[in-house]
Amino acid sequence: MDDVQKQGASGLSIAALVTGILGLSIIPIILASIELSKIKKGLSSPAGKGMSIAGLILGILALIGWIIYAIVASVFLANFVNAMS
């Protein structure tokens, strides 16, 4: 347990944050969820908890953004097709 607490942030925490910044939506959500679970079980250092939470939030925001984009694009496309008919 002492070895886990002395370690820095894990690769999963860093990957969750980076993919969240890049807006890859579902990937940071999965990575952050795995890492937060490992931190809770004591299998990973709590040093990466903040990065995991930030990655999770950014992933959720990216997912919401992609959903909004898909809805707007669908409405635009439907209107465009109707205008062409």
Number of C-alpha atoms within 10 A of each C-alpha: 9 7 9 15 15 11 13 12 19 18 12 21 29 21 18 31 27 18 20 29 17 14 20 18 23 16 18 32 25 15 24 28 19 16 26 24 13 14 20 13 9 13 15 24 23 23 17 24 20 15 24 31 20 21 31 27 20 25 28 19 15 21 19 13 14 15 12 12 12 12 12 12 12 12 12 12 12 12 11 11 10 9 8 7 5
